[in-house]
């Protein structure tokens, strides 16, 4: 599972059992993420959670780390049996927007931030899986 955490919304993506392709799952309000994760993990097997980690071009953490780090700490504490991976999310919002244009999604739908968040989570997960398979 991949999580693109934001103060307002959280984009989520998952992969198939063979971990070949990432798929958009949904976007939830940040205030409801813990209930969503609890319910989702009760239904689905998830071994690894890949969390988009905002890094600037100079490799320093971005301003939004003050929101993401507490989320990460709680995630690790709440689900110690799951591997939590921080993954560089540079350019994912731009890639998500370009993906929407390339796939023919109309202007009105491209303005929907929830769609961008879910596609960003999908890009994070797919990128993580590709990097992981290249390291084998």
PyMOL commands that place a pseudoatom at each C-alpha (Angstrom):
pseudoatom trace, name=CA, resn=UNK, resi=1, chain=A, elem=C, hetatm=0, pos=[0.000, 0.000, 0.000]
pseudoatom trace, name=CA, resn=UNK, resi=2, chain=A, elem=C, hetatm=0, pos=[1.136, 3.542, -0.673]
pseudoatom trace, name=CA, resn=UNK, resi=3, chain=A, elem=C, hetatm=0, pos=[0.043, 6.632, 1.201]
pseudoatom trace, name=CA, resn=UNK, resi=4, chain=A, elem=C, hetatm=0, pos=[0.313, 10.177, -0.090]
pseudoatom trace, name=CA, resn=UNK, resi=5, chain=A, elem=C, hetatm=0, pos=[-0.355, 11.972, 3.193]
pseudoatom trace, name=CA, resn=UNK, resi=6, chain=A, elem=C, hetatm=0, pos=[-1.635, 15.529, 3.233]
pseudoatom trace, name=CA, resn=UNK, resi=7, chain=A, elem=C, hetatm=0, pos=[-3.099, 17.757, 5.902]
pseudoatom trace, name=CA, resn=UNK, resi=8, chain=A, elem=C, hetatm=0, pos=[-6.540, 17.671, 4.261]
pseudoatom trace, name=CA, resn=UNK, resi=9, chain=A, elem=C, hetatm=0, pos=[-6.576, 14.525, 2.123]
pseudoatom trace, name=CA, resn=UNK, resi=10, chain=A, elem=C, hetatm=0, pos=[-4.742, 11.223, 1.934]
pseudoatom trace, name=CA, resn=UNK, resi=11, chain=A, elem=C, hetatm=0, pos=[-4.304, 9.446, -1.391]
pseudoatom trace, name=CA, resn=UNK, resi=12, chain=A, elem=C, hetatm=0, pos=[-4.064, 5.669, -1.245]
pseudoatom trace, name=CA, resn=UNK, resi=13, chain=A, elem=C, hetatm=0, pos=[-2.896, 3.057, -3.726]
pseudoatom trace, name=CA, resn=UNK, resi=14, chain=A, elem=C, hetatm=0, pos=[-2.454, -0.695, -3.571]
pseudoatom trace, name=CA, resn=UNK, resi=15, chain=A, elem=C, hetatm=0, pos=[-0.847, -3.409, -5.649]
pseudoatom trace, name=CA, resn=UNK, resi=16, chain=A, elem=C, hetatm=0, pos=[-1.818, -6.840, -6.845]
pseudoatom trace, name=CA, resn=UNK, resi=17, chain=A, elem=C, hetatm=0, pos=[-0.617, -9.916, -4.897]
pseudoatom trace, name=CA, resn=UNK, resi=18, chain=A, elem=C, hetatm=0, pos=[2.305, -10.391, -7.308]
pseudoatom trace, name=CA, resn=UNK, resi=19, chain=A, elem=C, hetatm=0, pos=[3.298, -6.753, -6.831]
pseudoatom trace, name=CA, resn=UNK, resi=20, chain=A, elem=C, hetatm=0, pos=[3.430, -6.021, -10.535]
pseudoatom trace, name=CA, resn=UNK, resi=21, chain=A, elem=C, hetatm=0, pos=[1.212, -2.981, -10.916]
pseudoatom trace, name=CA, resn=UNK, resi=22, chain=A, elem=C, hetatm=0, pos=[0.009, -0.241, -8.594]
pseudoatom trace, name=CA, resn=UNK, resi=23, chain=A, elem=C, hetatm=0, pos=[-3.640, 0.753, -8.663]
pseudoatom trace, name=CA, resn=UNK, resi=24, chain=A, elem=C, hetatm=0, pos=[-5.410, 3.787, -7.240]
pseudoatom trace, name=CA, resn=UNK, resi=25, chain=A, elem=C, hetatm=0, pos=[-7.504, 2.856, -4.227]
pseudoatom trace, name=CA, resn=UNK, resi=26, chain=A, elem=C, hetatm=0, pos=[-9.171, 6.021, -2.946]
pseudoatom trace, name=CA, resn=UNK, resi=27, chain=A, elem=C, hetatm=0, pos=[-8.680, 9.370, -1.290]
pseudoatom trace, name=CA, resn=UNK, resi=28, chain=A, elem=C, hetatm=0, pos=[-9.914, 9.915, 2.257]
pseudoatom trace, name=CA, resn=UNK, resi=29, chain=A, elem=C, hetatm=0, pos=[-10.080, 12.952, 4.480]
pseudoatom trace, name=CA, resn=UNK, resi=30, chain=A, elem=C, hetatm=0, pos=[-6.993, 13.153, 6.699]
pseudoatom trace, name=CA, resn=UNK, resi=31, chain=A, elem=C, hetatm=0, pos=[-9.213, 13.225, 9.778]
pseudoatom trace, name=CA, resn=UNK, resi=32, chain=A, elem=C, hetatm=0, pos=[-10.562, 9.750, 8.919]
pseudoatom trace, name=CA, resn=UNK, resi=33, chain=A, elem=C, hetatm=0, pos=[-7.338, 8.010, 7.842]
pseudoatom trace, name=CA, resn=UNK, resi=34, chain=A, elem=C, hetatm=0, pos=[-6.933, 5.996, 11.042]
pseudoatom trace, name=CA, resn=UNK, resi=35, chain=A, elem=C, hetatm=0, pos=[-10.449, 4.555, 10.853]
pseudoatom trace, name=CA, resn=UNK, resi=36, chain=A, elem=C, hetatm=0, pos=[-9.948, 3.785, 7.171]
pseudoatom trace, name=CA, resn=UNK, resi=37, chain=A, elem=C, hetatm=0, pos=[-6.628, 2.010, 7.761]
pseudoatom trace, name=CA, resn=UNK, resi=38, chain=A, elem=C, hetatm=0, pos=[-8.026, -0.011, 10.679]
pseudoatom trace, name=CA, resn=UNK, resi=39, chain=A, elem=C, hetatm=0, pos=[-10.969, -1.210, 8.571]
pseudoatom trace, name=CA, resn=UNK, resi=40, chain=A, elem=C, hetatm=0, pos=[-8.857, -1.833, 5.474]
pseudoatom trace, name=CA, resn=UNK, resi=41, chain=A, elem=C, hetatm=0, pos=[-6.198, -3.827, 7.330]
pseudoatom trace, name=CA, resn=UNK, resi=42, chain=A, elem=C, hetatm=0, pos=[-8.930, -5.950, 8.931]
pseudoatom trace, name=CA, resn=UNK, resi=43, chain=A, elem=C, hetatm=0, pos=[-10.103, -6.947, 5.419]
pseudoatom trace, name=CA, resn=UNK, resi=44, chain=A, elem=C, hetatm=0, pos=[-6.917, -6.987, 3.356]
pseudoatom trace, name=CA, resn=UNK, resi=45, chain=A, elem=C, hetatm=0, pos=[-3.410, -8.349, 3.856]
pseudoatom trace, name=CA, resn=UNK, resi=46, chain=A, elem=C, hetatm=0, pos=[-0.842, -5.547, 3.742]
pseudoatom trace, name=CA, resn=UNK, resi=47, chain=A, elem=C, hetatm=0, pos=[2.800, -6.245, 4.511]
pseudoatom trace, name=CA, resn=UNK, resi=48, chain=A, elem=C, hetatm=0, pos=[4.433, -2.958, 3.522]
pseudoatom trace, name=CA, resn=UNK, resi=49, chain=A, elem=C, hetatm=0, pos=[3.218, 0.625, 3.687]
pseudoatom trace, name=CA, resn=UNK, resi=50, chain=A, elem=C, hetatm=0, pos=[5.086, 3.047, 1.438]
pseudoatom trace, name=CA, resn=UNK, resi=51, chain=A, elem=C, hetatm=0, pos=[4.637, 6.632, 2.589]
pseudoatom trace, name=CA, resn=UNK, resi=52, chain=A, elem=C, hetatm=0, pos=[5.491, 9.490, 0.276]
pseudoatom trace, name=CA, resn=UNK, resi=53, chain=A, elem=C, hetatm=0, pos=[8.215, 11.538, 1.925]
pseudoatom trace, name=CA, resn=UNK, resi=54, chain=A, elem=C, hetatm=0, pos=[8.553, 15.134, 0.716]
pseudoatom trace, name=CA, resn=UNK, resi=55, chain=A, elem=C, hetatm=0, pos=[12.117, 16.056, -0.114]
pseudoatom trace, name=CA, resn=UNK, resi=56, chain=A, elem=C, hetatm=0, pos=[13.268, 19.233, -1.837]
pseudoatom trace, name=CA, resn=UNK, resi=57, chain=A, elem=C, hetatm=0, pos=[15.647, 19.366, -4.793]
pseudoatom trace, name=CA, resn=UNK, resi=58, chain=A, elem=C, hetatm=0, pos=[18.576, 19.932, -2.410]
pseudoatom trace, name=CA, resn=UNK, resi=59, chain=A, elem=C, hetatm=0, pos=[17.635, 16.654, -0.611]
pseudoatom trace, name=CA, resn=UNK, resi=60, chain=A, elem=C, hetatm=0, pos=[16.482, 18.481, 2.516]
pseudoatom trace, name=CA, resn=UNK, resi=61, chain=A, elem=C, hetatm=0, pos=[13.074, 17.808, 3.980]
pseudoatom trace, name=CA, resn=UNK, resi=62, chain=A, elem=C, hetatm=0, pos=[10.240, 20.067, 2.924]
pseudoatom trace, name=CA, resn=UNK, resi=63, chain=A, elem=C, hetatm=0, pos=[8.015, 22.220, 5.104]
pseudoatom trace, name=CA, resn=UNK, resi=64, chain=A, elem=C, hetatm=0, pos=[5.297, 19.549, 5.188]
pseudoatom trace, name=CA, resn=UNK, resi=65, chain=A, elem=C, hetatm=0, pos=[7.496, 17.158, 7.185]
pseudoatom trace, name=CA, resn=UNK, resi=66, chain=A, elem=C, hetatm=0, pos=[6.075, 18.714, 10.342]
pseudoatom trace, name=CA, resn=UNK, resi=67, chain=A, elem=C, hetatm=0, pos=[2.783, 16.984, 9.440]
pseudoatom trace, name=CA, resn=UNK, resi=68, chain=A, elem=C, hetatm=0, pos=[4.168, 13.811, 7.915]
pseudoatom trace, name=CA, resn=UNK, resi=69, chain=A, elem=C, hetatm=0, pos=[6.637, 12.879, 10.656]
pseudoatom trace, name=CA, resn=UNK, resi=70, chain=A, elem=C, hetatm=0, pos=[3.976, 12.672, 13.405]
pseudoatom trace, name=CA, resn=UNK, resi=71, chain=A, elem=C, hetatm=0, pos=[1.820, 10.610, 11.027]
pseudoatom trace, name=CA, resn=UNK, resi=72, chain=A, elem=C, hetatm=0, pos=[4.748, 8.257, 10.358]
pseudoatom trace, name=CA, resn=UNK, resi=73, chain=A, elem=C, hetatm=0, pos=[5.506, 7.887, 14.068]
pseudoatom trace, name=CA, resn=UNK, resi=74, chain=A, elem=C, hetatm=0, pos=[1.903, 7.008, 14.835]
pseudoatom trace, name=CA, resn=UNK, resi=75, chain=A, elem=C, hetatm=0, pos=[1.723, 4.614, 11.878]
pseudoatom trace, name=CA, resn=UNK, resi=76, chain=A, elem=C, hetatm=0, pos=[4.818, 2.729, 13.046]
pseudoatom trace, name=CA, resn=UNK, resi=77, chain=A, elem=C, hetatm=0, pos=[3.554, 2.613, 16.629]
pseudoatom trace, name=CA, resn=UNK, resi=78, chain=A, elem=C, hetatm=0, pos=[0.016, 1.545, 15.675]
pseudoatom trace, name=CA, resn=UNK, resi=79, chain=A, elem=C, hetatm=0, pos=[1.089, -1.113, 13.156]
pseudoatom trace, name=CA, resn=UNK, resi=80, chain=A, elem=C, hetatm=0, pos=[4.461, -2.450, 14.344]
pseudoatom trace, name=CA, resn=UNK, resi=81, chain=A, elem=C, hetatm=0, pos=[3.960, -5.677, 12.367]
pseudoatom trace, name=CA, resn=UNK, resi=82, chain=A, elem=C, hetatm=0, pos=[3.964, -3.791, 9.064]
pseudoatom trace, name=CA, resn=UNK, resi=83, chain=A, elem=C, hetatm=0, pos=[7.058, -2.539, 7.283]
pseudoatom trace, name=CA, resn=UNK, resi=84, chain=A, elem=C, hetatm=0, pos=[6.821, 1.245, 6.836]
pseudoatom trace, name=CA, resn=UNK, resi=85, chain=A, elem=C, hetatm=0, pos=[8.981, 2.714, 4.083]
pseudoatom trace, name=CA, resn=UNK, resi=86, chain=A, elem=C, hetatm=0, pos=[9.563, 6.418, 3.493]
pseudoatom trace, name=CA, resn=UNK, resi=87, chain=A, elem=C, hetatm=0, pos=[9.812, 7.058, -0.236]
pseudoatom trace, name=CA, resn=UNK, resi=88, chain=A, elem=C, hetatm=0, pos=[10.902, 10.223, -2.031]
pseudoatom trace, name=CA, resn=UNK, resi=89, chain=A, elem=C, hetatm=0, pos=[7.787, 11.791, -3.499]
pseudoatom trace, name=CA, resn=UNK, resi=90, chain=A, elem=C, hetatm=0, pos=[9.468, 14.584, -5.440]
pseudoatom trace, name=CA, resn=UNK, resi=91, chain=A, elem=C, hetatm=0, pos=[7.570, 15.492, -8.581]
pseudoatom trace, name=CA, resn=UNK, resi=92, chain=A, elem=C, hetatm=0, pos=[4.702, 13.054, -7.960]
pseudoatom trace, name=CA, resn=UNK, resi=93, chain=A, elem=C, hetatm=0, pos=[2.038, 15.780, -8.034]
pseudoatom trace, name=CA, resn=UNK, resi=94, chain=A, elem=C, hetatm=0, pos=[3.405, 17.081, -11.332]
pseudoatom trace, name=CA, resn=UNK, resi=95, chain=A, elem=C, hetatm=0, pos=[3.629, 13.539, -12.714]
pseudoatom trace, name=CA, resn=UNK, resi=96, chain=A, elem=C, hetatm=0, pos=[0.067, 12.865, -11.543]
pseudoatom trace, name=CA, resn=UNK, resi=97, chain=A, elem=C, hetatm=0, pos=[-1.213, 15.980, -13.283]
pseudoatom trace, name=CA, resn=UNK, resi=98, chain=A, elem=C, hetatm=0, pos=[0.646, 15.064, -16.500]
pseudoatom trace, name=CA, resn=UNK, resi=99, chain=A, elem=C, hetatm=0, pos=[-0.718, 11.527, -16.258]
pseudoatom trace, name=CA, resn=UNK, resi=100, chain=A, elem=C, hetatm=0, pos=[-4.249, 12.915, -16.093]
pseudoatom trace, name=CA, resn=UNK, resi=101, chain=A, elem=C, hetatm=0, pos=[-3.632, 15.050, -19.180]
pseudoatom trace, name=CA, resn=UNK, resi=102, chain=A, elem=C, hetatm=0, pos=[-2.056, 12.145, -21.069]
pseudoatom trace, name=CA, resn=UNK, resi=103, chain=A, elem=C, hetatm=0, pos=[-4.946, 9.837, -20.214]
pseudoatom trace, name=CA, resn=UNK, resi=104, chain=A, elem=C, hetatm=0, pos=[-7.526, 12.331, -21.475]
pseudoatom trace, name=CA, resn=UNK, resi=105, chain=A, elem=C, hetatm=0, pos=[-9.059, 13.288, -18.150]
pseudoatom trace, name=CA, resn=UNK, resi=106, chain=A, elem=C, hetatm=0, pos=[-11.040, 16.500, -18.631]
pseudoatom trace, name=CA, resn=UNK, resi=107, chain=A, elem=C, hetatm=0, pos=[-10.184, 19.870, -17.098]
pseudoatom trace, name=CA, resn=UNK, resi=108, chain=A, elem=C, hetatm=0, pos=[-12.887, 19.728, -14.433]
pseudoatom trace, name=CA, resn=UNK, resi=109, chain=A, elem=C, hetatm=0, pos=[-11.738, 16.319, -13.172]
pseudoatom trace, name=CA, resn=UNK, resi=110, chain=A, elem=C, hetatm=0, pos=[-8.083, 17.461, -13.209]
pseudoatom trace, name=CA, resn=UNK, resi=111, chain=A, elem=C, hetatm=0, pos=[-9.030, 20.229, -10.769]
pseudoatom trace, name=CA, resn=UNK, resi=112, chain=A, elem=C, hetatm=0, pos=[-10.194, 17.613, -8.277]
pseudoatom trace, name=CA, resn=UNK, resi=113, chain=A, elem=C, hetatm=0, pos=[-7.342, 17.464, -5.744]
pseudoatom trace, name=CA, resn=UNK, resi=114, chain=A, elem=C, hetatm=0, pos=[-8.528, 14.053, -4.520]
pseudoatom trace, name=CA, resn=UNK, resi=115, chain=A, elem=C, hetatm=0, pos=[-7.831, 12.601, -7.964]
pseudoatom trace, name=CA, resn=UNK, resi=116, chain=A, elem=C, hetatm=0, pos=[-4.323, 14.094, -7.942]
pseudoatom trace, name=CA, resn=UNK, resi=117, chain=A, elem=C, hetatm=0, pos=[-3.675, 12.640, -4.460]
pseudoatom trace, name=CA, resn=UNK, resi=118, chain=A, elem=C, hetatm=0, pos=[-4.764, 9.139, -5.465]
pseudoatom trace, name=CA, resn=UNK, resi=119, chain=A, elem=C, hetatm=0, pos=[-2.743, 9.193, -8.681]
pseudoatom trace, name=CA, resn=UNK, resi=120, chain=A, elem=C, hetatm=0, pos=[0.254, 10.496, -6.711]
pseudoatom trace, name=CA, resn=UNK, resi=121, chain=A, elem=C, hetatm=0, pos=[-0.024, 7.546, -4.310]
pseudoatom trace, name=CA, resn=UNK, resi=122, chain=A, elem=C, hetatm=0, pos=[-0.165, 5.209, -7.307]
pseudoatom trace, name=CA, resn=UNK, resi=123, chain=A, elem=C, hetatm=0, pos=[2.962, 6.770, -8.814]
pseudoatom trace, name=CA, resn=UNK, resi=124, chain=A, elem=C, hetatm=0, pos=[4.777, 6.492, -5.465]
pseudoatom trace, name=CA, resn=UNK, resi=125, chain=A, elem=C, hetatm=0, pos=[3.893, 2.804, -5.159]
pseudoatom trace, name=CA, resn=UNK, resi=126, chain=A, elem=C, hetatm=0, pos=[4.734, 1.933, -8.766]
pseudoatom trace, name=CA, resn=UNK, resi=127, chain=A, elem=C, hetatm=0, pos=[8.065, 3.756, -8.513]
pseudoatom trace, name=CA, resn=UNK, resi=128, chain=A, elem=C, hetatm=0, pos=[8.879, 1.980, -5.240]
pseudoatom trace, name=CA, resn=UNK, resi=129, chain=A, elem=C, hetatm=0, pos=[8.080, -1.433, -6.720]
pseudoatom trace, name=CA, resn=UNK, resi=130, chain=A, elem=C, hetatm=0, pos=[10.155, -0.761, -9.847]
pseudoatom trace, name=CA, resn=UNK, resi=131, chain=A, elem=C, hetatm=0, pos=[13.137, 0.407, -7.800]
pseudoatom trace, name=CA, resn=UNK, resi=132, chain=A, elem=C, hetatm=0, pos=[12.811, -2.611, -5.517]
pseudoatom trace, name=CA, resn=UNK, resi=133, chain=A, elem=C, hetatm=0, pos=[12.686, -5.065, -8.443]
pseudoatom trace, name=CA, resn=UNK, resi=134, chain=A, elem=C, hetatm=0, pos=[15.742, -3.415, -10.043]
pseudoatom trace, name=CA, resn=UNK, resi=135, chain=A, elem=C, hetatm=0, pos=[17.715, -3.987, -6.841]
pseudoatom trace, name=CA, resn=UNK, resi=136, chain=A, elem=C, hetatm=0, pos=[17.143, -7.750, -6.926]
for i in range(1, 136): cmd.bond("trace and resi %d" % i, "trace and resi %d" % (i + 1))
show_as sticks, trace
zoom trace
